[in-house]
Amino acid sequence: MPILTAAFVYFLQSDSGAGSVAPPSGVTGFGALADLMSNIGPVAIFVLLLLLLASLYSWTVILGKVSTFKKATRESKRFIRAFRKASQLKEIAALAAECQVSPLAQVFEDVYETYKRQTGGSGPPKNVVALERSAMTASSEAVTSLERRMPWLATIASTSPFVGLFGTVMGVVDAFHGLGTAGSGTLRAVAPGIAEALITTAAGLFVAVPAVVAYNQLSARIRILASATDDFCRELLNSLEEIPVRSPLPPRAPGTAGD
């Protein structure tokens, strides 16, 4: 669409003899953009405001997710190191309370609660299947928490170019309307519409491109954390199954004290 718009402007210049008209001296870059912005209509302003809100929200999601994933990765590394060195589950339970962002810690807390209900906190588990179900549920909830607001980021990435395209279409419509009203193919007649078309197209791409890149990168981080959580679930269940059974007290010989 921008290529067709540029071709349309060139055609008008060549037909009306406006091609020799040079832009005002000194008006380049942001100055030229400010001049274009002063000519846009209410539809283009609405489109730009909508894209601005979408951009602000997407960057809020992006920065928040980057901070959350960094903290989750750091806490997960700390937690798994302590888990492999600890000799008692109580020690890990105290650390899990400090690593609330880590999905590994969240899984451990849920599985450990199920384990305590079965055994009171010591001895081998009575029902391994229940522990497996608890681990699967906790892992799913942890990954779902990491994916929160990601669909909005994908929506912004996919719809922003179309919102900008809507502004482009309306700008071309305004350009043809101005052309019909003026009765001649001059740049003055079509400039406002062309300005709307170009600005809204650029704004849509400006919003969509960072959202697409961020969504792909954040999705890759989620997959890595989800894989680490699944691995930890298996390691945790193996550790619980390996807890030795406490040997019963030996029977006392007849005639000893207390008989």
MODELLER restraints for C-alpha pairs under 7 A, 6 or more apart:
rsr = mdl.restraints
at = mdl.atoms
rsr.add(forms.Gaussian(group=physical.xy_distance, feature=features.Distance(at['CA:2:A'], at['CA:198:A']), mean=6.44, stdev=0.5))
rsr.add(forms.Gaussian(group=physical.xy_distance, feature=features.Distance(at['CA:5:A'], at['CA:194:A']), mean=6.99, stdev=0.5))
rsr.add(forms.Gaussian(group=physical.xy_distance, feature=features.Distance(at['CA:12:A'], at['CA:185:A']), mean=5.52, stdev=0.5))
rsr.add(forms.Gaussian(group=physical.xy_distance, feature=features.Distance(at['CA:12:A'], at['CA:186:A']), mean=6.37, stdev=0.5))
rsr.add(forms.Gaussian(group=physical.xy_distance, feature=features.Distance(at['CA:13:A'], at['CA:19:A']), mean=4.44, stdev=0.5))
rsr.add(forms.Gaussian(group=physical.xy_distance, feature=features.Distance(at['CA:16:A'], at['CA:185:A']), mean=6.14, stdev=0.5))
rsr.add(forms.Gaussian(group=physical.xy_distance, feature=features.Distance(at['CA:16:A'], at['CA:186:A']), mean=6.24, stdev=0.5))
rsr.add(forms.Gaussian(group=physical.xy_distance, feature=features.Distance(at['CA:36:A'], at['CA:195:A']), mean=5.44, stdev=0.5))
rsr.add(forms.Gaussian(group=physical.xy_distance, feature=features.Distance(at['CA:39:A'], at['CA:192:A']), mean=4.96, stdev=0.5))
rsr.add(forms.Gaussian(group=physical.xy_distance, feature=features.Distance(at['CA:39:A'], at['CA:195:A']), mean=6.98, stdev=0.5))
rsr.add(forms.Gaussian(group=physical.xy_distance, feature=features.Distance(at['CA:40:A'], at['CA:192:A']), mean=5.56, stdev=0.5))
rsr.add(forms.Gaussian(group=physical.xy_distance, feature=features.Distance(at['CA:40:A'], at['CA:195:A']), mean=6.39, stdev=0.5))
rsr.add(forms.Gaussian(group=physical.xy_distance, feature=features.Distance(at['CA:40:A'], at['CA:196:A']), mean=5.36, stdev=0.5))
rsr.add(forms.Gaussian(group=physical.xy_distance, feature=features.Distance(at['CA:44:A'], at['CA:167:A']), mean=5.62, stdev=0.5))
rsr.add(forms.Gaussian(group=physical.xy_distance, feature=features.Distance(at['CA:44:A'], at['CA:196:A']), mean=5.82, stdev=0.5))
rsr.add(forms.Gaussian(group=physical.xy_distance, feature=features.Distance(at['CA:44:A'], at['CA:200:A']), mean=6.71, stdev=0.5))
rsr.add(forms.Gaussian(group=physical.xy_distance, feature=features.Distance(at['CA:47:A'], at['CA:163:A']), mean=6.84, stdev=0.5))
rsr.add(forms.Gaussian(group=physical.xy_distance, feature=features.Distance(at['CA:47:A'], at['CA:164:A']), mean=6.98, stdev=0.5))
rsr.add(forms.Gaussian(group=physical.xy_distance, feature=features.Distance(at['CA:47:A'], at['CA:167:A']), mean=6.23, stdev=0.5))
rsr.add(forms.Gaussian(group=physical.xy_distance, feature=features.Distance(at['CA:48:A'], at['CA:200:A']), mean=6.55, stdev=0.5))
rsr.add(forms.Gaussian(group=physical.xy_distance, feature=features.Distance(at['CA:51:A'], at['CA:160:A']), mean=6.85, stdev=0.5))
rsr.add(forms.Gaussian(group=physical.xy_distance, feature=features.Distance(at['CA:51:A'], at['CA:204:A']), mean=6.72, stdev=0.5))
rsr.add(forms.Gaussian(group=physical.xy_distance, feature=features.Distance(at['CA:51:A'], at['CA:207:A']), mean=6.78, stdev=0.5))
rsr.add(forms.Gaussian(group=physical.xy_distance, feature=features.Distance(at['CA:54:A'], at['CA:156:A']), mean=6.50, stdev=0.5))
rsr.add(forms.Gaussian(group=physical.xy_distance, feature=features.Distance(at['CA:55:A'], at['CA:207:A']), mean=5.38, stdev=0.5))
rsr.add(forms.Gaussian(group=physical.xy_distance, feature=features.Distance(at['CA:58:A'], at['CA:153:A']), mean=5.80, stdev=0.5))
rsr.add(forms.Gaussian(group=physical.xy_distance, feature=features.Distance(at['CA:58:A'], at['CA:211:A']), mean=6.49, stdev=0.5))
rsr.add(forms.Gaussian(group=physical.xy_distance, feature=features.Distance(at['CA:62:A'], at['CA:214:A']), mean=6.59, stdev=0.5))
rsr.add(forms.Gaussian(group=physical.xy_distance, feature=features.Distance(at['CA:71:A'], at['CA:101:A']), mean=6.89, stdev=0.5))
rsr.add(forms.Gaussian(group=physical.xy_distance, feature=features.Distance(at['CA:72:A'], at['CA:101:A']), mean=5.20, stdev=0.5))
rsr.add(forms.Gaussian(group=physical.xy_distance, feature=features.Distance(at['CA:72:A'], at['CA:102:A']), mean=4.51, stdev=0.5))
rsr.add(forms.Gaussian(group=physical.xy_distance, feature=features.Distance(at['CA:73:A'], at['CA:102:A']), mean=6.97, stdev=0.5))
rsr.add(forms.Gaussian(group=physical.xy_distance, feature=features.Distance(at['CA:75:A'], at['CA:99:A']), mean=5.77, stdev=0.5))
rsr.add(forms.Gaussian(group=physical.xy_distance, feature=features.Distance(at['CA:75:A'], at['CA:102:A']), mean=5.54, stdev=0.5))
rsr.add(forms.Gaussian(group=physical.xy_distance, feature=features.Distance(at['CA:76:A'], at['CA:102:A']), mean=5.17, stdev=0.5))
rsr.add(forms.Gaussian(group=physical.xy_distance, feature=features.Distance(at['CA:76:A'], at['CA:104:A']), mean=6.13, stdev=0.5))
rsr.add(forms.Gaussian(group=physical.xy_distance, feature=features.Distance(at['CA:79:A'], at['CA:105:A']), mean=6.99, stdev=0.5))
rsr.add(forms.Gaussian(group=physical.xy_distance, feature=features.Distance(at['CA:83:A'], at['CA:92:A']), mean=6.07, stdev=0.5))
rsr.add(forms.Gaussian(group=physical.xy_distance, feature=features.Distance(at['CA:86:A'], at['CA:92:A']), mean=6.95, stdev=0.5))
rsr.add(forms.Gaussian(group=physical.xy_distance, feature=features.Distance(at['CA:93:A'], at['CA:109:A']), mean=6.85, stdev=0.5))
rsr.add(forms.Gaussian(group=physical.xy_distance, feature=features.Distance(at['CA:96:A'], at['CA:105:A']), mean=4.86, stdev=0.5))
rsr.add(forms.Gaussian(group=physical.xy_distance, feature=features.Distance(at['CA:96:A'], at['CA:109:A']), mean=6.79, stdev=0.5))
rsr.add(forms.Gaussian(group=physical.xy_distance, feature=features.Distance(at['CA:99:A'], at['CA:105:A']), mean=6.11, stdev=0.5))
rsr.add(forms.Gaussian(group=physical.xy_distance, feature=features.Distance(at['CA:100:A'], at['CA:106:A']), mean=6.61, stdev=0.5))
rsr.add(forms.Gaussian(group=physical.xy_distance, feature=features.Distance(at['CA:103:A'], at['CA:142:A']), mean=5.27, stdev=0.5))
rsr.add(forms.Gaussian(group=physical.xy_distance, feature=features.Distance(at['CA:103:A'], at['CA:229:A']), mean=6.46, stdev=0.5))
rsr.add(forms.Gaussian(group=physical.xy_distance, feature=features.Distance(at['CA:104:A'], at['CA:229:A']), mean=5.59, stdev=0.5))
rsr.add(forms.Gaussian(group=physical.xy_distance, feature=features.Distance(at['CA:104:A'], at['CA:232:A']), mean=6.68, stdev=0.5))
rsr.add(forms.Gaussian(group=physical.xy_distance, feature=features.Distance(at['CA:106:A'], at['CA:138:A']), mean=6.85, stdev=0.5))
rsr.add(forms.Gaussian(group=physical.xy_distance, feature=features.Distance(at['CA:106:A'], at['CA:142:A']), mean=6.88, stdev=0.5))
rsr.add(forms.Gaussian(group=physical.xy_distance, feature=features.Distance(at['CA:107:A'], at['CA:135:A']), mean=6.02, stdev=0.5))
rsr.add(forms.Gaussian(group=physical.xy_distance, feature=features.Distance(at['CA:107:A'], at['CA:138:A']), mean=5.03, stdev=0.5))
rsr.add(forms.Gaussian(group=physical.xy_distance, feature=features.Distance(at['CA:107:A'], at['CA:139:A']), mean=5.87, stdev=0.5))
rsr.add(forms.Gaussian(group=physical.xy_distance, feature=features.Distance(at['CA:110:A'], at['CA:134:A']), mean=6.62, stdev=0.5))
rsr.add(forms.Gaussian(group=physical.xy_distance, feature=features.Distance(at['CA:110:A'], at['CA:138:A']), mean=6.42, stdev=0.5))
rsr.add(forms.Gaussian(group=physical.xy_distance, feature=features.Distance(at['CA:111:A'], at['CA:131:A']), mean=6.01, stdev=0.5))
rsr.add(forms.Gaussian(group=physical.xy_distance, feature=features.Distance(at['CA:111:A'], at['CA:134:A']), mean=5.72, stdev=0.5))
rsr.add(forms.Gaussian(group=physical.xy_distance, feature=features.Distance(at['CA:111:A'], at['CA:135:A']), mean=5.77, stdev=0.5))
rsr.add(forms.Gaussian(group=physical.xy_distance, feature=features.Distance(at['CA:114:A'], at['CA:131:A']), mean=6.53, stdev=0.5))
rsr.add(forms.Gaussian(group=physical.xy_distance, feature=features.Distance(at['CA:115:A'], at['CA:121:A']), mean=6.75, stdev=0.5))
rsr.add(forms.Gaussian(group=physical.xy_distance, feature=features.Distance(at['CA:115:A'], at['CA:125:A']), mean=6.33, stdev=0.5))
rsr.add(forms.Gaussian(group=physical.xy_distance, feature=features.Distance(at['CA:115:A'], at['CA:131:A']), mean=7.00, stdev=0.5))
rsr.add(forms.Gaussian(group=physical.xy_distance, feature=features.Distance(at['CA:118:A'], at['CA:125:A']), mean=6.53, stdev=0.5))
rsr.add(forms.Gaussian(group=physical.xy_distance, feature=features.Distance(at['CA:118:A'], at['CA:126:A']), mean=6.19, stdev=0.5))
rsr.add(forms.Gaussian(group=physical.xy_distance, feature=features.Distance(at['CA:119:A'], at['CA:125:A']), mean=6.31, stdev=0.5))
rsr.add(forms.Gaussian(group=physical.xy_distance, feature=features.Distance(at['CA:123:A'], at['CA:243:A']), mean=6.31, stdev=0.5))
rsr.add(forms.Gaussian(group=physical.xy_distance, feature=features.Distance(at['CA:123:A'], at['CA:244:A']), mean=6.67, stdev=0.5))
rsr.add(forms.Gaussian(group=physical.xy_distance, feature=features.Distance(at['CA:123:A'], at['CA:245:A']), mean=5.80, stdev=0.5))
rsr.add(forms.Gaussian(group=physical.xy_distance, feature=features.Distance(at['CA:123:A'], at['CA:246:A']), mean=6.59, stdev=0.5))
rsr.add(forms.Gaussian(group=physical.xy_distance, feature=features.Distance(at['CA:124:A'], at['CA:240:A']), mean=6.61, stdev=0.5))
rsr.add(forms.Gaussian(group=physical.xy_distance, feature=features.Distance(at['CA:124:A'], at['CA:241:A']), mean=6.27, stdev=0.5))
rsr.add(forms.Gaussian(group=physical.xy_distance, feature=features.Distance(at['CA:124:A'], at['CA:243:A']), mean=5.09, stdev=0.5))
rsr.add(forms.Gaussian(group=physical.xy_distance, feature=features.Distance(at['CA:124:A'], at['CA:244:A']), mean=6.25, stdev=0.5))
rsr.add(forms.Gaussian(group=physical.xy_distance, feature=features.Distance(at['CA:124:A'], at['CA:245:A']), mean=5.99, stdev=0.5))
rsr.add(forms.Gaussian(group=physical.xy_distance, feature=features.Distance(at['CA:125:A'], at['CA:240:A']), mean=6.75, stdev=0.5))
rsr.add(forms.Gaussian(group=physical.xy_distance, feature=features.Distance(at['CA:125:A'], at['CA:241:A']), mean=6.71, stdev=0.5))
rsr.add(forms.Gaussian(group=physical.xy_distance, feature=features.Distance(at['CA:135:A'], at['CA:233:A']), mean=6.05, stdev=0.5))
rsr.add(forms.Gaussian(group=physical.xy_distance, feature=features.Distance(at['CA:139:A'], at['CA:229:A']), mean=6.43, stdev=0.5))
rsr.add(forms.Gaussian(group=physical.xy_distance, feature=features.Distance(at['CA:139:A'], at['CA:230:A']), mean=6.96, stdev=0.5))
rsr.add(forms.Gaussian(group=physical.xy_distance, feature=features.Distance(at['CA:143:A'], at['CA:226:A']), mean=6.06, stdev=0.5))
rsr.add(forms.Gaussian(group=physical.xy_distance, feature=features.Distance(at['CA:146:A'], at['CA:222:A']), mean=6.79, stdev=0.5))
rsr.add(forms.Gaussian(group=physical.xy_distance, feature=features.Distance(at['CA:153:A'], at['CA:211:A']), mean=6.22, stdev=0.5))
rsr.add(forms.Gaussian(group=physical.xy_distance, feature=features.Distance(at['CA:153:A'], at['CA:215:A']), mean=6.53, stdev=0.5))
rsr.add(forms.Gaussian(group=physical.xy_distance, feature=features.Distance(at['CA:154:A'], at['CA:215:A']), mean=6.42, stdev=0.5))
rsr.add(forms.Gaussian(group=physical.xy_distance, feature=features.Distance(at['CA:156:A'], at['CA:208:A']), mean=6.62, stdev=0.5))
rsr.add(forms.Gaussian(group=physical.xy_distance, feature=features.Distance(at['CA:156:A'], at['CA:211:A']), mean=6.87, stdev=0.5))
rsr.add(forms.Gaussian(group=physical.xy_distance, feature=features.Distance(at['CA:157:A'], at['CA:208:A']), mean=4.42, stdev=0.5))
rsr.add(forms.Gaussian(group=physical.xy_distance, feature=features.Distance(at['CA:157:A'], at['CA:209:A']), mean=6.90, stdev=0.5))
rsr.add(forms.Gaussian(group=physical.xy_distance, feature=features.Distance(at['CA:157:A'], at['CA:211:A']), mean=4.96, stdev=0.5))
rsr.add(forms.Gaussian(group=physical.xy_distance, feature=features.Distance(at['CA:157:A'], at['CA:212:A']), mean=5.18, stdev=0.5))
rsr.add(forms.Gaussian(group=physical.xy_distance, feature=features.Distance(at['CA:158:A'], at['CA:208:A']), mean=6.86, stdev=0.5))
rsr.add(forms.Gaussian(group=physical.xy_distance, feature=features.Distance(at['CA:160:A'], at['CA:204:A']), mean=5.02, stdev=0.5))
rsr.add(forms.Gaussian(group=physical.xy_distance, feature=features.Distance(at['CA:160:A'], at['CA:207:A']), mean=6.36, stdev=0.5))
rsr.add(forms.Gaussian(group=physical.xy_distance, feature=features.Distance(at['CA:160:A'], at['CA:208:A']), mean=5.45, stdev=0.5))
rsr.add(forms.Gaussian(group=physical.xy_distance, feature=features.Distance(at['CA:161:A'], at['CA:204:A']), mean=4.58, stdev=0.5))
rsr.add(forms.Gaussian(group=physical.xy_distance, feature=features.Distance(at['CA:161:A'], at['CA:205:A']), mean=5.69, stdev=0.5))
rsr.add(forms.Gaussian(group=physical.xy_distance, feature=features.Distance(at['CA:161:A'], at['CA:208:A']), mean=6.37, stdev=0.5))
rsr.add(forms.Gaussian(group=physical.xy_distance, feature=features.Distance(at['CA:163:A'], at['CA:204:A']), mean=6.51, stdev=0.5))
rsr.add(forms.Gaussian(group=physical.xy_distance, feature=features.Distance(at['CA:164:A'], at['CA:200:A']), mean=4.83, stdev=0.5))
rsr.add(forms.Gaussian(group=physical.xy_distance, feature=features.Distance(at['CA:164:A'], at['CA:201:A']), mean=4.74, stdev=0.5))
rsr.add(forms.Gaussian(group=physical.xy_distance, feature=features.Distance(at['CA:164:A'], at['CA:203:A']), mean=6.49, stdev=0.5))
rsr.add(forms.Gaussian(group=physical.xy_distance, feature=features.Distance(at['CA:164:A'], at['CA:204:A']), mean=4.37, stdev=0.5))
rsr.add(forms.Gaussian(group=physical.xy_distance, feature=features.Distance(at['CA:165:A'], at['CA:201:A']), mean=5.89, stdev=0.5))
rsr.add(forms.Gaussian(group=physical.xy_distance, feature=features.Distance(at['CA:167:A'], at['CA:196:A']), mean=6.69, stdev=0.5))
rsr.add(forms.Gaussian(group=physical.xy_distance, feature=features.Distance(at['CA:167:A'], at['CA:197:A']), mean=6.04, stdev=0.5))
rsr.add(forms.Gaussian(group=physical.xy_distance, feature=features.Distance(at['CA:167:A'], at['CA:200:A']), mean=5.38, stdev=0.5))
rsr.add(forms.Gaussian(group=physical.xy_distance, feature=features.Distance(at['CA:168:A'], at['CA:196:A']), mean=6.47, stdev=0.5))
rsr.add(forms.Gaussian(group=physical.xy_distance, feature=features.Distance(at['CA:168:A'], at['CA:197:A']), mean=3.74, stdev=0.5))
rsr.add(forms.Gaussian(group=physical.xy_distance, feature=features.Distance(at['CA:168:A'], at['CA:198:A']), mean=6.70, stdev=0.5))
rsr.add(forms.Gaussian(group=physical.xy_distance, feature=features.Distance(at['CA:168:A'], at['CA:200:A']), mean=6.01, stdev=0.5))
rsr.add(forms.Gaussian(group=physical.xy_distance, feature=features.Distance(at['CA:168:A'], at['CA:201:A']), mean=5.94, stdev=0.5))
rsr.add(forms.Gaussian(group=physical.xy_distance, feature=features.Distance(at['CA:169:A'], at['CA:197:A']), mean=6.73, stdev=0.5))
rsr.add(forms.Gaussian(group=physical.xy_distance, feature=features.Distance(at['CA:171:A'], at['CA:193:A']), mean=4.16, stdev=0.5))
rsr.add(forms.Gaussian(group=physical.xy_distance, feature=features.Distance(at['CA:171:A'], at['CA:194:A']), mean=5.88, stdev=0.5))
rsr.add(forms.Gaussian(group=physical.xy_distance, feature=features.Distance(at['CA:171:A'], at['CA:196:A']), mean=4.80, stdev=0.5))
rsr.add(forms.Gaussian(group=physical.xy_distance, feature=features.Distance(at['CA:171:A'], at['CA:197:A']), mean=4.52, stdev=0.5))
rsr.add(forms.Gaussian(group=physical.xy_distance, feature=features.Distance(at['CA:172:A'], at['CA:193:A']), mean=5.55, stdev=0.5))
rsr.add(forms.Gaussian(group=physical.xy_distance, feature=features.Distance(at['CA:172:A'], at['CA:194:A']), mean=6.30, stdev=0.5))
rsr.add(forms.Gaussian(group=physical.xy_distance, feature=features.Distance(at['CA:172:A'], at['CA:197:A']), mean=6.26, stdev=0.5))
rsr.add(forms.Gaussian(group=physical.xy_distance, feature=features.Distance(at['CA:174:A'], at['CA:193:A']), mean=4.73, stdev=0.5))
rsr.add(forms.Gaussian(group=physical.xy_distance, feature=features.Distance(at['CA:175:A'], at['CA:190:A']), mean=4.32, stdev=0.5))
rsr.add(forms.Gaussian(group=physical.xy_distance, feature=features.Distance(at['CA:175:A'], at['CA:191:A']), mean=6.93, stdev=0.5))
rsr.add(forms.Gaussian(group=physical.xy_distance, feature=features.Distance(at['CA:175:A'], at['CA:192:A']), mean=6.77, stdev=0.5))
rsr.add(forms.Gaussian(group=physical.xy_distance, feature=features.Distance(at['CA:175:A'], at['CA:193:A']), mean=4.16, stdev=0.5))
rsr.add(forms.Gaussian(group=physical.xy_distance, feature=features.Distance(at['CA:175:A'], at['CA:194:A']), mean=6.15, stdev=0.5))
rsr.add(forms.Gaussian(group=physical.xy_distance, feature=features.Distance(at['CA:176:A'], at['CA:190:A']), mean=6.86, stdev=0.5))
rsr.add(forms.Gaussian(group=physical.xy_distance, feature=features.Distance(at['CA:178:A'], at['CA:189:A']), mean=4.96, stdev=0.5))
rsr.add(forms.Gaussian(group=physical.xy_distance, feature=features.Distance(at['CA:178:A'], at['CA:190:A']), mean=5.55, stdev=0.5))
rsr.add(forms.Gaussian(group=physical.xy_distance, feature=features.Distance(at['CA:179:A'], at['CA:185:A']), mean=6.02, stdev=0.5))
rsr.add(forms.Gaussian(group=physical.xy_distance, feature=features.Distance(at['CA:179:A'], at['CA:189:A']), mean=5.42, stdev=0.5))
rsr.add(forms.Gaussian(group=physical.xy_distance, feature=features.Distance(at['CA:179:A'], at['CA:190:A']), mean=5.92, stdev=0.5))
rsr.add(forms.Gaussian(group=physical.xy_distance, feature=features.Distance(at['CA:182:A'], at['CA:189:A']), mean=6.12, stdev=0.5))
